Amino acid sequence: MTAETRRVLVICQLDAYANGVKPFEIRRFLQERGHEAHLVDTYGLSRSPRGPGPLAGRLPAPSPRKAALYATEAASALLTRKWGFGRRHLSYYFLVAEHRLRRGILKRELPMDDYDLVICETVYDAGVLADVTTARTLYDAPAPWADEVYFDGRLSERQHQKLRRLETGIFEGVDHLALHWESYAHYAVERYGISGRNLMPLNFGCSPSEKRAEFADPPRIAYLGNVSAGFNDPALLARLSAQYPHIDVYGGPPPDSRLGLRYRGYAPSLDVLKEYQLGLVTCTKDPLRRDGFSSKHVHYLAHGLPVLVPTWRRRLDLLRGSLPYTEESFRSVVDAMRDKDRWQAASDEAYAQATRLSWNETLRPLERLVGGRPAPRKDSTWT
C-alpha cells in the first residue's frame, strides 16, 4: 500500500449493542483521513428487506443459501435458547453451519478484491477473509469466540476443541489480527497458543463527554448492558442491587422480574450517564472473563464515572479509574465514594483514562495499514 487514497471494506453486524459502535468509528476515522470506507451490515443477511407491512425484514431472502441460513438461525433459536440439552450439545452444529453459510453468501456477494483492505468485525462472517485474494485482511475480533461460547455452557469438551481449531485457523490465516481489548490478545496467545506474528493493537475506544458527571451523596450507580447474558452474571447484579438501593439498570431484553432490579429500559442515550456518580460492571469468574473487557467500562469512563469492577477481573492497570470490589466489600467501596474529594480524584482519573482511549487514539494503528507501512509480523508486545 502507498500513502494515496485507499478503499476499505468493513464487514460488520450493526446491532443495538457494542457491535454497532466500532464499525462506524472505523469508517469515520478513515474517511477523515481521505480514504474510502464502506460498511456492509450483515445483521439481517438471511432476511428479505422487502415484505408486506410488519413482515418487512422478517421473511427469508429469496435465495437458497440465505433461506438455509434463515432456517439455521430459526432452528438454533428454537432448540438452543432455552432447552438445556440442546444448548449444551447442539449449539456447535448451528454455529458452524451459520459460519459456513455466511462465508459462502458473502464470497458470492462482496467484490472484496476491489478493495485495498478488508476488515471483518464479527466472528460469524470472519471465514470469508480466507477467500480474499489480493486485498489485505484484518480480523478485528471482539473476543476469543470458542472460549466465550464454551464458558457460556454451549459446547461439550470435544466441540470446544474443534471450534478452537476453526478459530485458530482464522487467527493465523489473516494478514492482520486484532482483538477489541489488548488483554484478549494476551489471552489468545497464552490460551490458544497462536503465534502472535500478525497481531496489532486496536482497542475499543470511546468519545469523552464534554459534560462530566458531578458529585452527589448518596452516589447513584448506573449499569448498562444485556441483563440476560450469562457472562454478565445477572444473579450477582441482583445481589448487589439488594445491598444498595441506588442502582439503575439500562439495557435489554427486560430482565426476569424475580431479580428485583430497578430496570429503566434502554438508555435514551449515553448522556444519561452524567446523572450518575459510579458505573458498574459485573461478570463471571471463568478464565476468559477474568482477562475480559466490557465496552460499558469505557462508556462510564467517558463521562467521568469511576467504575466498580469485580476483583477477579485482571489487568485493571490498563483501565485507570476502576474500583475493584468483591460481593462482600461492595457496599464499603461505594460508601467510600461519599467523600467528595475522594470521588473527585477517582473521577478525574477515570476521565483522564477515557481521553487516552478516545477513538482517534485507539484507532491510530489503522493509519499504518492504509498509509504504506505494513504492521510488523512479529510484535513482542503480545508474546
C-alpha positions as CSV (number, residue, x, y, z in Angstrom):
1,M,0.0,0.0,0.0
2,T,1.1,3.5,-0.7
3,A,0.0,6.7,1.1
4,E,-2.6,7.5,-1.6
5,T,-6.4,7.2,-1.1
6,R,-7.3,3.6,-0.2
7,R,-10.6,1.7,-0.5
8,V,-11.5,-0.2,2.7
9,L,-14.4,-2.6,3.2
10,V,-15.7,-3.1,6.7
11,I,-17.9,-6.3,7.3
12,C,-19.9,-5.9,10.5
13,Q,-23.2,-6.6,12.3
14,L,-24.7,-3.4,13.4
15,D,-26.7,-4.4,16.4
16,A,-28.0,-2.2,19.2
17,Y,-25.1,-3.0,21.5
18,A,-21.3,-2.5,21.2
19,N,-21.0,-4.3,17.9
20,G,-22.8,-1.4,16.3
21,V,-20.3,1.2,17.6
22,K,-16.8,0.4,16.4
23,P,-17.6,-0.1,12.7
24,F,-19.0,3.5,12.4
25,E,-15.9,4.9,14.2
26,I,-13.6,3.0,11.9
27,R,-15.4,4.4,8.9
28,R,-15.3,8.0,10.3
29,F,-11.6,7.7,11.2
30,L,-10.6,6.5,7.7
31,Q,-12.9,9.0,5.8
32,E,-11.5,11.9,7.8
33,R,-8.0,10.8,6.5
34,G,-9.1,10.9,2.9
35,H,-9.8,7.2,2.4
36,E,-12.9,5.5,1.1
37,A,-14.5,3.3,3.7
38,H,-17.7,1.2,3.1
39,L,-19.7,-0.7,5.7
40,V,-21.5,-3.9,4.9
41,D,-24.1,-4.7,7.6
42,T,-24.7,-8.5,7.7
43,Y,-27.0,-8.4,10.7
44,G,-30.1,-9.3,8.6
45,L,-28.2,-11.3,5.9
46,S,-30.7,-14.1,5.8
47,R,-33.8,-11.8,5.6
48,S,-35.5,-10.1,2.8
49,P,-35.7,-6.3,3.1
50,R,-39.0,-6.4,1.2
51,G,-42.3,-7.6,2.6
52,P,-45.8,-6.6,3.3
53,G,-46.1,-4.1,6.2
54,P,-44.9,-5.5,9.5
55,L,-43.3,-8.6,7.8
56,A,-40.7,-6.4,6.1
57,G,-37.3,-7.7,7.3
58,R,-38.8,-10.8,8.9
59,L,-39.2,-13.1,5.9
60,P,-36.3,-15.2,4.4
61,A,-34.5,-13.7,1.4
62,P,-35.3,-15.3,-1.9
63,S,-32.1,-17.2,-2.2
64,P,-31.4,-20.9,-1.5
65,R,-28.3,-20.1,0.6
66,K,-30.0,-17.3,2.5
67,A,-33.1,-19.4,3.1
68,A,-30.8,-22.1,4.5
69,L,-29.2,-19.5,6.8
70,Y,-32.7,-18.3,7.9
71,A,-33.7,-21.9,8.7
72,T,-30.5,-22.4,10.6
73,E,-31.0,-19.3,12.7
74,A,-34.6,-20.2,13.4
75,A,-33.7,-23.8,14.4
76,S,-30.9,-22.6,16.7
77,A,-33.3,-20.2,18.5
78,L,-35.8,-22.9,18.9
79,L,-33.5,-25.7,20.1
80,T,-30.7,-24.0,21.9
81,R,-32.0,-20.8,23.5
82,K,-34.0,-22.4,26.4
83,W,-33.6,-26.2,26.1
84,G,-30.7,-27.1,28.3
85,F,-29.7,-30.3,26.4
86,G,-29.9,-28.5,23.0
87,R,-27.9,-25.5,24.3
88,R,-25.1,-27.8,25.5
89,H,-25.0,-30.3,22.7
90,L,-26.5,-28.8,19.6
91,S,-25.2,-25.2,19.6
92,Y,-21.9,-26.2,18.0
93,Y,-23.6,-27.6,14.9
94,F,-25.7,-24.5,14.4
95,L,-22.7,-22.2,15.0
96,V,-20.5,-23.9,12.4
97,A,-23.4,-24.2,9.9
98,E,-24.1,-20.4,10.2
99,H,-20.4,-19.7,9.9
100,R,-20.1,-21.7,6.7
101,L,-23.3,-20.4,5.1
102,R,-22.3,-16.8,5.8
103,R,-18.9,-17.4,4.2
104,G,-20.5,-18.8,1.1
105,I,-23.0,-16.0,0.8
106,L,-20.6,-13.2,1.3
107,K,-18.0,-14.7,-1.0
108,R,-20.6,-14.5,-3.8
109,E,-21.9,-11.1,-3.0
110,L,-18.9,-8.9,-2.0
111,P,-16.3,-7.8,-4.5
112,M,-13.7,-8.0,-1.8
113,D,-10.7,-7.7,-4.2
114,D,-12.0,-4.4,-5.4
115,Y,-10.7,-3.0,-2.1
116,D,-7.2,-2.5,-0.7
117,L,-8.1,-3.6,2.8
118,V,-11.0,-5.8,4.1
119,I,-11.8,-5.6,7.8
120,C,-14.2,-8.0,9.5
121,E,-15.7,-7.0,12.8
122,T,-17.7,-10.2,13.6
123,V,-16.8,-13.8,14.1
124,Y,-19.8,-15.2,12.2
125,D,-18.5,-13.6,9.0
126,A,-14.8,-13.9,9.5
127,G,-14.5,-17.1,7.4
128,V,-14.9,-15.1,4.3
129,L,-11.5,-13.4,4.9
130,A,-9.9,-16.7,3.6
131,D,-11.5,-16.0,0.2
132,V,-9.8,-12.6,-0.2
133,T,-7.0,-13.0,-2.8
134,T,-5.5,-9.6,-3.5
135,A,-6.6,-7.2,-0.7
136,R,-5.0,-7.2,2.7
137,T,-7.1,-8.6,5.5
138,L,-7.7,-7.5,9.1
139,Y,-9.8,-9.6,11.5
140,D,-10.8,-7.4,14.4
141,A,-12.3,-10.0,16.8
142,P,-14.5,-8.8,19.7
143,A,-13.3,-11.7,21.9
144,P,-11.9,-15.3,21.6
145,W,-15.1,-16.9,20.3
146,A,-14.6,-20.6,21.1
147,D,-13.9,-20.0,24.7
148,E,-16.7,-17.4,25.0
149,V,-19.2,-20.0,23.8
150,Y,-17.7,-22.8,25.9
151,F,-17.8,-20.9,29.2
152,D,-21.4,-19.9,28.3
153,G,-22.3,-23.6,28.6
154,R,-22.9,-24.1,24.9
155,L,-20.2,-26.7,23.9
156,S,-19.0,-30.1,25.0
157,E,-15.3,-30.5,25.7
158,R,-14.8,-32.1,22.3
159,Q,-16.8,-29.5,20.5
160,H,-14.8,-26.8,22.3
161,Q,-11.6,-28.1,20.9
162,K,-13.0,-28.4,17.4
163,L,-14.3,-24.8,17.4
164,R,-11.0,-23.6,18.8
165,R,-9.2,-25.2,15.9
166,L,-11.5,-23.4,13.5
167,E,-11.0,-20.1,15.2
168,T,-7.2,-20.5,15.4
169,G,-7.2,-21.1,11.6
170,I,-8.8,-17.8,11.1
171,F,-6.5,-16.1,13.6
172,E,-3.4,-17.4,11.8
173,G,-4.7,-17.0,8.3
174,V,-5.3,-13.2,8.1
175,D,-2.7,-10.6,7.4
176,H,-3.5,-8.7,10.5
177,L,-5.3,-9.7,13.7
178,A,-6.6,-7.5,16.5
179,L,-9.0,-8.0,19.4
180,H,-11.2,-5.4,21.0
181,W,-9.1,-5.2,24.0
182,E,-5.4,-6.0,24.5
183,S,-5.9,-8.4,27.4
184,Y,-7.9,-10.6,25.0
185,A,-4.8,-10.6,22.7
186,H,-2.6,-11.8,25.6
187,Y,-5.3,-14.4,26.4
188,A,-5.3,-15.7,22.8
189,V,-1.5,-16.1,22.8
190,E,-1.4,-17.8,26.2
191,R,-4.5,-20.0,25.9
192,Y,-4.9,-20.7,22.2
193,G,-1.2,-20.9,21.6
194,I,-1.4,-18.7,18.5
195,S,1.9,-17.4,17.1
196,G,1.0,-13.7,17.5
197,R,3.1,-12.9,14.4
198,N,0.2,-10.9,12.8
199,L,-1.2,-9.2,16.0
200,M,-1.7,-5.5,16.2
201,P,-3.3,-3.3,18.9
202,L,-6.8,-1.9,18.0
203,N,-8.5,-1.3,21.3
204,F,-12.2,-0.4,21.8
205,G,-12.4,3.3,22.3
206,C,-14.8,6.0,23.5
207,S,-15.9,9.5,22.9
208,P,-15.1,11.6,26.1
209,S,-18.2,13.6,27.0
210,E,-18.0,17.4,27.1
211,K,-20.2,17.4,30.2
212,R,-19.0,15.2,33.0
213,A,-20.8,13.7,35.9
214,E,-20.9,15.6,39.2
215,F,-20.6,14.6,42.8
216,A,-23.8,13.6,44.7
217,D,-24.4,11.9,48.0
218,P,-25.5,9.2,48.1
219,P,-23.9,8.2,44.9
220,R,-26.1,6.8,42.2
221,I,-24.9,3.8,40.2
222,A,-25.6,3.1,36.5
223,Y,-25.5,-0.4,34.9
224,L,-25.5,-0.7,31.1
225,G,-25.8,-3.9,29.2
226,N,-27.5,-7.1,28.3
227,V,-29.1,-8.2,31.6
228,S,-29.9,-11.8,30.4
229,A,-26.4,-12.8,29.1
230,G,-24.9,-15.4,31.5
231,F,-21.4,-13.9,31.3
232,N,-22.7,-10.6,32.8
233,D,-23.8,-12.6,35.9
234,P,-27.4,-11.2,36.4
235,A,-27.6,-13.0,39.7
236,L,-24.6,-11.1,41.0
237,L,-26.2,-7.9,39.8
238,A,-29.4,-8.7,41.7
239,R,-27.5,-9.4,44.9
240,L,-25.6,-6.1,44.6
241,S,-28.8,-4.3,44.0
242,A,-30.3,-5.8,47.1
243,Q,-27.3,-4.5,49.1
244,Y,-27.5,-1.0,47.6
245,P,-30.8,0.6,46.6
246,H,-29.4,3.3,44.2
247,I,-28.5,1.1,41.2
248,D,-30.4,1.8,37.9
249,V,-30.2,-0.8,35.2
250,Y,-30.4,0.0,31.4
251,G,-30.3,-2.4,28.6
252,G,-32.3,-5.3,27.1
253,P,-34.0,-7.5,26.9
254,P,-36.1,-6.8,30.0
255,P,-34.7,-8.9,33.0
256,D,-36.6,-11.5,34.9
257,S,-38.7,-9.7,37.4
258,R,-37.6,-12.1,40.1
259,L,-34.2,-10.5,40.0
260,G,-35.7,-7.4,41.6
261,L,-33.7,-4.9,39.5
262,R,-34.5,-1.2,39.1
263,Y,-34.9,-1.6,35.4
264,R,-35.1,1.6,33.3
265,G,-35.3,0.1,29.8
266,Y,-33.0,1.2,27.1
267,A,-30.9,4.2,27.9
268,P,-32.2,7.1,25.6
269,S,-28.5,8.0,25.0
270,L,-25.2,7.6,26.8
271,D,-25.7,11.2,28.1
272,V,-27.9,9.7,30.8
273,L,-24.6,8.6,32.5
274,K,-23.8,12.2,33.6
275,E,-26.7,11.9,36.0
276,Y,-24.8,9.2,38.0
277,Q,-21.6,9.0,40.1
278,L,-20.5,5.4,39.5
279,G,-20.6,2.8,36.7
280,L,-21.0,-0.9,37.4
281,V,-19.5,-3.9,35.7
282,T,-20.4,-7.5,36.7
283,C,-19.0,-10.7,35.1
284,T,-18.5,-14.4,35.8
285,K,-15.2,-15.8,37.1
286,D,-14.3,-18.0,34.2
287,P,-10.7,-17.6,32.7
288,L,-11.9,-15.6,29.7
289,R,-13.9,-13.1,31.7
290,R,-11.1,-12.7,34.2
291,D,-9.0,-11.4,31.3
292,G,-12.0,-9.9,29.7
293,F,-13.3,-6.5,28.8
294,S,-16.7,-4.8,28.9
295,S,-17.5,-2.0,26.4
296,K,-19.6,-0.4,29.1
297,H,-16.5,0.2,31.0
298,V,-15.1,2.9,28.6
299,H,-18.6,4.5,28.3
300,Y,-18.6,5.0,32.0
301,L,-15.1,6.5,31.9
302,A,-16.0,8.8,29.1
303,H,-18.5,10.6,31.5
304,G,-16.0,10.7,34.4
305,L,-17.6,7.9,36.3
306,P,-15.3,5.7,38.5
307,V,-16.1,2.1,37.5
308,L,-16.9,-0.6,40.0
309,V,-15.3,-3.8,38.7
310,P,-15.0,-7.3,40.3
311,T,-11.6,-8.0,41.8
312,W,-11.3,-11.2,39.7
313,R,-11.0,-9.2,36.5
314,R,-7.3,-9.0,35.7
315,R,-5.2,-6.2,34.1
316,L,-7.2,-3.4,35.6
317,D,-4.0,-1.3,35.5
318,L,-4.9,-0.8,31.8
319,L,-8.2,1.0,32.9
320,R,-7.4,3.6,35.5
321,G,-10.4,4.9,37.4
322,S,-11.5,1.4,38.3
323,L,-12.6,0.5,41.8
324,P,-12.2,-3.3,42.5
325,Y,-14.9,-4.9,44.7
326,T,-16.0,-8.3,45.9
327,E,-19.5,-9.1,46.8
328,E,-18.6,-8.7,50.5
329,S,-16.7,-5.4,50.1
330,F,-19.1,-3.8,47.6
331,R,-21.0,-1.6,50.0
332,S,-17.9,-0.3,51.7
333,V,-16.3,0.6,48.3
334,V,-19.4,2.5,47.3
335,D,-19.7,4.3,50.7
336,A,-16.1,5.4,50.4
337,M,-17.2,7.4,47.3
338,R,-19.5,9.5,49.5
339,D,-16.4,11.6,50.3
340,K,-16.4,14.4,47.7
341,D,-12.6,14.8,47.5
342,R,-12.1,11.0,47.1
343,W,-14.8,10.8,44.5
344,Q,-13.4,13.8,42.5
345,A,-9.9,12.3,42.4
346,A,-11.3,9.0,41.1
347,S,-13.5,10.8,38.6
348,D,-10.5,12.8,37.3
349,E,-8.5,9.6,36.9
350,A,-11.4,8.0,35.1
351,Y,-11.8,10.9,32.6
352,A,-8.1,11.0,32.0
353,Q,-8.2,7.4,31.1
354,A,-11.1,8.0,28.7
355,T,-9.0,10.7,27.0
356,R,-6.2,8.2,26.4
357,L,-8.8,5.8,25.0
358,S,-10.6,8.2,22.6
359,W,-11.4,6.7,19.3
360,N,-8.8,8.8,17.4
361,E,-6.1,7.3,19.7
362,T,-7.2,3.7,19.8
363,L,-7.7,3.6,16.0
364,R,-4.4,5.2,15.2
365,P,-2.8,1.8,14.2
366,L,-5.1,1.8,11.2
367,E,-3.1,4.7,9.7
368,R,-0.2,2.3,9.3
369,L,-2.3,-0.2,7.4
370,V,-3.6,2.3,4.9
371,G,-0.6,4.6,4.8
372,G,2.1,2.3,3.3
373,R,3.8,1.0,6.4
374,P,2.7,-2.7,7.0
375,A,2.2,-3.9,10.5
376,P,5.1,-5.8,11.9
377,R,4.9,-9.6,11.5
378,K,6.3,-10.1,15.0
379,D,5.4,-7.8,17.9
380,S,6.9,-8.5,21.2
381,T,4.1,-6.6,22.9
382,W,1.9,-9.7,22.6
383,T,4.4,-12.5,23.5
